[in-house]
Amino acid sequence: MPKFLIAALLLLPCGHACAAPAQAAPLAVTLHGQRFAVELATNEAARERGLMMRTSLTPDRGMLFVFPDTAPRGFWMKNTLIPLDILYFDAQRRLVSAQLDVPPCKADPCAIYPSAGPARYVLELSAGTAKRIGVRDGDVLAIEGSVGAVD
């Protein structure tokens, strides 16, 4: 029996529950005095999926990507249907770079939106949010709660 078929059969009983660890409590972040409820992306699969296929994102919500290391980052909008602000933060959670009003990718190849410096955290918000709340380089991202294990 092929190895991939064996692996698929072993994962079958697991279903959706094995896709990513559940977050124990809602997580929130505060940036420039504004609080956002965020979904976490702390492993490779969740970071790759991100906000793909979403048709909306309310102004008080976002997604926080947490990486195990600090390095230059680049995000793209493949299969992302809504425009976003992509905010890059260093290990001390200071804003080092922002890509604002990033449009959805309509066709391959999709553009890559890089950080201007090394980042460990990336916050995606609805497009226009960073400008609306007055975000500036050096602003600190406060995280309420624990992000848990980061792979």
Helices and strands as residue ranges (DSSP letters): H 3-11, G 12-18, E 27-31, E 34-41, H 44-49, E 61-71, E 74-76, E 84-89, E 95-102, E 112-114, E 119-126, H 129-133, E 141-144
